[in-house]
């Protein structure tokens, strides 16, 4: 990573569990470090929670707008996308991908987010983005209706709440996932370094998608779907610092921040620390 950072906001909530994620990017912008460039914020309208099928027109429009902003920024900048519910990943990685060049992706999340419309219990879009990125996208959310993430270089890290249908899909694709049980048994750094090596082996580069619910809620309380016994923030922060100069890392996104649920700015401070990893001279 040698390019300067540019932040892009994804004010997404239509496909999530709480409307508060819509305000994440704006809150971050108001409280963030000085001197960091912003490319703008993509807003979803109307701002109401919807199930997948009623949200589809809004999701298509907003994810494609986000992808457009990212394409414009990525030539000269290292994009950091601030969300927003995790359905913004459909726009993020569509914007970062190149034709016929599937990327790797490190998906740090308490959940698999690998449901399809046929298997989802909630029919919320934020539970489906990874499946879509891997090619299970019958509604053509992604241009050309094709996979943009290479399953061989896709790893889920920190999972501890998922359904059997998602697990079957990931097993079918041979996607590697590290549950919290495995991480605790084998050790955080050993598992993280393995995961990083896998995604970094993709010749076309890779991205990092961090859902804040992967972090234990005692460190990051401002998420809409809390899952106990998550990742220790100090470990994850150290790992991100260790790998921040990876030349194949193309972009990162940090999602599911719900500012209305924060306590003593704990989660906001995690976001600031994450950005400082990639802007060490700021703030």
The 8 nearest C-alpha neighbors of each residue, nearest first, counted from 0:
[[1, 246, 244, 2, 245, 248, 243, 247],
 [0, 2, 3, 246, 244, 77, 76, 4],
 [3, 1, 76, 77, 0, 4, 75, 74],
 [4, 2, 76, 77, 1, 5, 75, 278],
 [3, 5, 77, 76, 78, 2, 6, 79],
 [4, 6, 36, 78, 37, 76, 77, 79],
 [7, 5, 37, 79, 80, 78, 38, 36],
 [6, 8, 80, 38, 39, 37, 40, 81],
 [7, 9, 40, 81, 24, 80, 41, 39],
 [8, 10, 82, 41, 83, 11, 40, 81],
 [11, 9, 21, 42, 83, 41, 24, 82],
 [10, 12, 83, 21, 84, 9, 43, 13],
 [13, 11, 21, 15, 18, 84, 20, 14],
 [14, 12, 48, 47, 49, 15, 11, 46],
 [15, 13, 124, 123, 125, 12, 49, 48],
 [16, 14, 12, 125, 84, 13, 17, 123],
 [15, 17, 223, 18, 14, 224, 48, 123],
 [18, 16, 19, 15, 223, 20, 12, 48],
 [17, 19, 12, 20, 21, 48, 47, 16],
 [20, 18, 257, 21, 17, 22, 259, 258],
 [21, 19, 257, 83, 23, 22, 12, 18],
 [20, 22, 10, 12, 11, 19, 83, 23],
 [23, 21, 20, 25, 24, 19, 10, 26],
 [24, 22, 20, 26, 25, 256, 21, 257],
 [25, 23, 8, 27, 26, 81, 22, 82],
 [24, 26, 28, 27, 22, 23, 29, 8],
 [27, 25, 29, 23, 28, 24, 22, 30],
 [26, 28, 24, 30, 25, 29, 31, 23],
 [27, 29, 25, 31, 26, 30, 24, 37],
 [30, 28, 26, 27, 31, 25, 24, 32],
 [31, 29, 27, 28, 26, 32, 267, 271],
 [32, 30, 28, 27, 29, 33, 271, 26],
 [31, 33, 282, 281, 34, 35, 30, 271],
 [32, 34, 35, 31, 282, 281, 36, 30],
 [33, 35, 36, 32, 281, 282, 31, 37],
 [36, 34, 33, 37, 5, 32, 4, 6],
 [35, 37, 5, 6, 34, 38, 4, 33],
 [38, 36, 6, 39, 5, 7, 35, 8],
 [37, 39, 7, 6, 5, 36, 40, 68],
 [40, 38, 37, 7, 8, 41, 6, 68],
 [39, 41, 8, 9, 7, 42, 10, 24],
 [40, 42, 9, 10, 8, 65, 39, 43],
 [43, 41, 10, 40, 44, 9, 11, 61],
 [42, 44, 11, 46, 61, 45, 10, 57],
 [45, 43, 46, 42, 57, 47, 13, 61],
 [44, 46, 47, 43, 57, 13, 48, 42],
 [47, 45, 44, 43, 13, 48, 12, 18],
 [48, 46, 13, 45, 49, 18, 12, 44],
 [49, 47, 13, 14, 18, 12, 15, 46],
 [50, 48, 54, 13, 53, 14, 47, 51],
 [51, 49, 123, 122, 53, 52, 54, 14],
 [50, 52, 54, 122, 123, 124, 53, 55],
 [51, 53, 55, 54, 50, 122, 49, 56],
 [52, 54, 55, 51, 50, 49, 56, 57],
 [53, 55, 51, 49, 52, 57, 56, 50],
 [54, 56, 58, 52, 57, 53, 51, 59],
 [57, 55, 59, 58, 54, 60, 53, 52],
 [58, 56, 60, 54, 55, 59, 61, 43],
 [59, 57, 55, 61, 56, 60, 62, 54],
 [58, 60, 56, 62, 57, 61, 140, 55],
 [59, 61, 57, 63, 58, 62, 64, 56],
 [60, 62, 64, 58, 63, 59, 43, 57],
 [63, 61, 90, 65, 64, 59, 60, 58],
 [62, 64, 66, 65, 60, 61, 90, 59],
 [65, 63, 61, 67, 62, 66, 60, 68],
 [64, 66, 62, 68, 90, 63, 67, 61],
 [94, 65, 67, 90, 63, 69, 64, 68],
 [66, 68, 64, 70, 65, 69, 63, 94],
 [69, 67, 65, 71, 66, 70, 72, 64],
 [68, 70, 72, 66, 94, 71, 67, 73],
 [71, 69, 67, 94, 72, 73, 68, 66],
 [70, 72, 68, 69, 73, 67, 74, 75],
 [71, 73, 69, 70, 76, 74, 75, 68],
 [72, 74, 76, 70, 75, 69, 71, 77],
 [75, 73, 72, 76, 71, 70, 77, 2],
 [74, 76, 73, 72, 2, 77, 3, 71],
 [77, 75, 73, 2, 3, 4, 72, 5],
 [76, 78, 4, 2, 3, 250, 73, 5],
 [79, 77, 5, 250, 6, 4, 76, 73],
 [78, 80, 6, 251, 252, 250, 5, 7],
 [79, 81, 252, 7, 8, 6, 78, 253],
 [82, 80, 8, 253, 24, 9, 252, 254],
 [83, 81, 254, 9, 24, 84, 255, 10],
 [82, 84, 11, 20, 10, 255, 254, 9],
 [83, 85, 255, 12, 15, 11, 86, 82],
 [84, 86, 125, 87, 88, 254, 255, 83],
 [85, 87, 125, 88, 128, 84, 124, 89],
 [86, 88, 85, 89, 90, 62, 91, 84],
 [89, 87, 91, 86, 90, 85, 92, 128],
 [88, 90, 87, 91, 86, 128, 92, 93],
 [91, 89, 62, 66, 93, 88, 65, 87],
 [92, 90, 88, 94, 93, 89, 66, 87],
 [91, 93, 95, 94, 90, 96, 89, 88],
 [92, 94, 90, 96, 95, 91, 66, 89],
 [93, 95, 66, 92, 70, 69, 91, 96],
 [94, 96, 92, 93, 91, 70, 69, 97],
 [97, 95, 93, 94, 92, 147, 102, 98],
 [96, 98, 100, 99, 95, 101, 147, 94],
 [97, 99, 100, 96, 101, 147, 143, 145],
 [100, 98, 101, 97, 147, 96, 145, 146],
 [101, 99, 97, 98, 203, 102, 96, 147],
 [100, 102, 147, 148, 149, 99, 96, 203],
 [103, 101, 148, 205, 149, 203, 204, 147],
 [102, 104, 205, 152, 198, 153, 201, 149],
 [103, 105, 153, 206, 205, 207, 198, 106],
 [104, 106, 207, 154, 153, 155, 208, 107],
 [105, 107, 155, 208, 154, 108, 104, 156],
 [108, 106, 156, 209, 155, 157, 210, 208],
 [107, 109, 213, 210, 110, 157, 158, 106],
 [108, 110, 158, 213, 159, 157, 212, 160],
 [111, 109, 158, 108, 160, 161, 112, 159],
 [110, 112, 113, 161, 158, 165, 108, 109],
 [113, 111, 126, 127, 110, 129, 114, 128],
 [114, 112, 130, 127, 165, 111, 129, 126],
 [115, 113, 127, 119, 165, 118, 112, 126],
 [114, 116, 117, 118, 127, 119, 130, 113],
 [115, 117, 119, 118, 122, 114, 127, 51],
 [116, 118, 115, 119, 114, 120, 122, 164],
 [117, 119, 115, 116, 114, 120, 164, 165],
 [120, 118, 122, 114, 121, 116, 115, 117],
 [119, 121, 122, 118, 123, 114, 117, 116],
 [120, 122, 123, 119, 50, 126, 124, 51],
 [123, 121, 119, 50, 51, 120, 124, 116],
 [124, 122, 14, 50, 121, 51, 125, 126],
 [123, 125, 14, 126, 127, 51, 86, 122],
 [126, 124, 86, 85, 15, 14, 127, 123],
 [125, 127, 112, 124, 123, 114, 128, 113],
 [126, 128, 114, 112, 113, 124, 125, 130],
 [129, 127, 131, 130, 86, 89, 112, 132],
 [128, 130, 132, 113, 131, 112, 127, 133],
 [129, 131, 113, 133, 135, 128, 132, 127],
 [132, 130, 135, 136, 128, 134, 133, 129],
 [131, 133, 129, 134, 146, 130, 147, 148],
 [132, 134, 146, 130, 131, 148, 135, 129],
 [133, 135, 146, 131, 132, 145, 136, 130],
 [136, 134, 131, 130, 133, 137, 115, 132],
 [135, 137, 131, 138, 134, 139, 140, 144],
 [136, 138, 139, 135, 144, 140, 131, 134],
 [139, 137, 136, 140, 144, 141, 55, 135],
 [140, 138, 144, 141, 137, 136, 142, 143],
 [139, 141, 138, 59, 136, 142, 144, 89],
 [142, 140, 139, 144, 143, 93, 145, 89],
 [141, 143, 144, 139, 140, 145, 93, 63],
 [142, 144, 145, 141, 139, 140, 146, 98],
 [145, 143, 139, 141, 142, 136, 146, 140],
 [144, 146, 134, 143, 147, 141, 142, 136],
 [145, 147, 134, 133, 132, 148, 144, 131],
 [146, 148, 101, 132, 145, 102, 96, 133],
 [149, 147, 102, 101, 133, 132, 146, 103],
 [148, 150, 101, 151, 152, 102, 103, 153],
 [149, 151, 153, 152, 174, 148, 172, 133],
 [152, 150, 149, 153, 174, 173, 103, 197],
 [153, 151, 198, 103, 150, 149, 197, 201],
 [152, 154, 104, 150, 103, 151, 198, 105],
 [155, 153, 175, 105, 176, 106, 194, 174],
 [156, 154, 176, 106, 107, 177, 105, 175],
 [155, 157, 107, 177, 158, 176, 106, 108],
 [156, 158, 179, 178, 109, 108, 213, 107],
 [159, 157, 109, 178, 110, 108, 156, 179],
 [158, 160, 109, 178, 179, 110, 157, 161],
 [161, 159, 110, 109, 158, 162, 226, 111],
 [160, 162, 110, 111, 159, 163, 165, 166],
 [163, 161, 164, 165, 166, 160, 111, 114],
 [162, 164, 166, 165, 167, 161, 168, 118],
 [165, 163, 167, 166, 162, 168, 118, 114],
 [166, 164, 113, 168, 167, 114, 163, 162],
 [165, 167, 163, 169, 164, 168, 170, 162],
 [166, 168, 170, 164, 165, 169, 171, 163],
 [169, 167, 171, 165, 166, 170, 172, 164],
 [168, 170, 172, 174, 166, 171, 167, 173],
 [171, 169, 173, 167, 172, 168, 166, 174],
 [170, 172, 168, 169, 173, 167, 174, 166],
 [173, 171, 169, 170, 174, 168, 150, 151],
 [174, 172, 170, 171, 169, 175, 150, 151],
 [175, 173, 169, 172, 150, 153, 170, 154],
 [176, 174, 154, 173, 155, 153, 177, 169],
 [177, 175, 155, 154, 156, 178, 174, 158],
 [176, 178, 156, 157, 155, 181, 182, 158],
 [179, 177, 158, 157, 180, 181, 159, 182],
 [178, 180, 182, 157, 181, 159, 158, 183],
 [179, 181, 178, 183, 182, 184, 159, 177],
 [182, 180, 184, 178, 179, 183, 185, 177],
 [183, 181, 179, 187, 186, 185, 184, 180],
 [184, 182, 180, 186, 181, 185, 179, 187],
 [183, 185, 181, 182, 186, 180, 179, 187],
 [186, 184, 182, 183, 181, 189, 190, 187],
 [185, 187, 182, 183, 189, 188, 184, 190],
 [186, 188, 182, 190, 189, 191, 183, 185],
 [189, 187, 191, 190, 186, 192, 238, 234],
 [188, 190, 192, 186, 187, 191, 193, 185],
 [189, 191, 193, 187, 188, 192, 182, 194],
 [192, 190, 188, 194, 193, 189, 187, 195],
 [191, 193, 195, 194, 189, 190, 188, 196],
 [194, 192, 190, 196, 191, 195, 189, 197],
 [193, 195, 191, 197, 192, 196, 190, 154],
 [196, 194, 192, 197, 198, 193, 199, 191],
 [195, 197, 199, 193, 194, 198, 192, 200],
 [196, 198, 194, 195, 200, 199, 152, 193],
 [197, 199, 152, 103, 200, 195, 196, 104],
 [200, 198, 196, 201, 197, 195, 205, 247],
 [199, 201, 198, 197, 196, 202, 152, 204],
 [202, 200, 199, 203, 204, 103, 198, 152],
 [201, 203, 204, 200, 199, 102, 247, 205],
 [204, 202, 201, 102, 100, 101, 205, 247],
 [205, 203, 247, 201, 202, 102, 248, 103],
 [206, 204, 103, 102, 104, 248, 249, 247],
 [205, 207, 104, 250, 249, 248, 251, 105],
 [206, 208, 251, 105, 104, 106, 209, 252],
 [207, 209, 252, 106, 251, 107, 105, 253],
 [210, 208, 253, 107, 252, 211, 254, 106],
 [209, 211, 254, 108, 212, 213, 253, 255],
 [210, 212, 213, 214, 209, 255, 254, 256],
 [211, 213, 214, 210, 109, 222, 225, 108],
 [214, 212, 109, 108, 211, 157, 229, 210],
 [215, 213, 230, 229, 212, 211, 232, 216],
 [214, 229, 216, 230, 217, 228, 218, 227],
 [217, 215, 220, 219, 218, 214, 227, 225],
 [216, 218, 215, 219, 220, 214, 227, 265],
 [217, 219, 216, 215, 220, 265, 232, 214],
 [220, 218, 266, 216, 221, 217, 265, 214],
 [219, 221, 216, 261, 222, 217, 218, 266],
 [222, 220, 261, 260, 257, 219, 256, 266],
 [223, 221, 257, 256, 224, 220, 255, 212],
 [222, 224, 17, 225, 16, 257, 221, 255],
 [225, 223, 222, 226, 212, 16, 255, 17],
 [226, 224, 212, 222, 223, 216, 227, 220],
 [225, 227, 224, 212, 228, 109, 229, 216],
 [228, 226, 229, 215, 216, 225, 217, 159],
 [229, 227, 215, 226, 230, 179, 216, 214],
 [230, 228, 215, 214, 227, 213, 231, 226],
 [229, 231, 214, 215, 213, 232, 157, 228],
 [230, 232, 234, 233, 214, 215, 235, 229],
 [231, 233, 235, 234, 236, 230, 214, 218],
 [232, 234, 236, 231, 235, 237, 238, 230],
 [235, 233, 237, 232, 236, 231, 238, 187],
 [234, 236, 238, 232, 237, 233, 239, 231],
 [237, 235, 239, 233, 238, 234, 232, 240],
 [236, 238, 240, 234, 235, 239, 241, 233],
 [239, 237, 241, 235, 240, 236, 234, 242],
 [240, 238, 236, 242, 241, 237, 243, 235],
 [241, 239, 237, 243, 238, 242, 276, 236],
 [240, 242, 238, 239, 243, 237, 244, 236],
 [241, 243, 239, 240, 244, 245, 238, 195],
 [244, 242, 240, 245, 239, 241, 277, 276],
 [243, 245, 0, 242, 246, 1, 241, 248],
 [246, 244, 247, 243, 248, 242, 0, 199],
 [245, 247, 0, 248, 244, 1, 249, 204],
 [248, 246, 204, 245, 249, 205, 199, 0],
 [247, 249, 205, 246, 245, 206, 204, 250],
 [248, 250, 206, 205, 247, 204, 77, 251],
 [251, 249, 78, 206, 77, 79, 248, 207],
 [252, 250, 207, 79, 208, 206, 80, 78],
 [251, 253, 80, 208, 79, 81, 209, 254],
 [254, 252, 209, 81, 210, 82, 208, 80],
 [253, 255, 82, 210, 83, 256, 85, 84],
 [254, 256, 84, 83, 222, 20, 82, 210],
 [257, 255, 222, 23, 20, 254, 221, 258],
 [258, 256, 20, 19, 221, 222, 259, 260],
 [259, 257, 261, 260, 221, 23, 256, 19],
 [260, 258, 257, 261, 19, 221, 20, 262],
 [261, 259, 221, 258, 257, 220, 262, 222],
 [260, 262, 221, 258, 220, 259, 264, 266],
 [263, 261, 264, 265, 260, 220, 221, 266],
 [262, 264, 265, 261, 266, 267, 268, 220],
 [265, 263, 267, 262, 266, 261, 268, 258],
 [266, 264, 268, 263, 267, 262, 219, 218],
 [265, 267, 219, 269, 268, 264, 221, 261],
 [266, 268, 264, 270, 269, 265, 271, 27],
 [267, 269, 271, 265, 266, 270, 264, 272],
 [270, 268, 266, 272, 267, 271, 273, 265],
 [271, 269, 273, 267, 268, 272, 274, 266],
 [270, 272, 268, 274, 273, 269, 275, 267],
 [271, 273, 275, 269, 270, 274, 268, 276],
 [274, 272, 270, 276, 271, 275, 269, 236],
 [273, 275, 271, 276, 272, 277, 278, 270],
 [276, 274, 278, 279, 272, 277, 273, 271],
 [277, 275, 273, 274, 279, 278, 240, 272],
 [276, 278, 275, 274, 279, 243, 4, 273],
 [279, 277, 275, 281, 280, 276, 274, 4],
 [280, 278, 275, 281, 276, 277, 282, 274],
 [281, 279, 278, 282, 275, 277, 276, 34],
 [282, 280, 278, 279, 275, 32, 34, 33],
 [281, 32, 280, 33, 275, 279, 278, 31]]
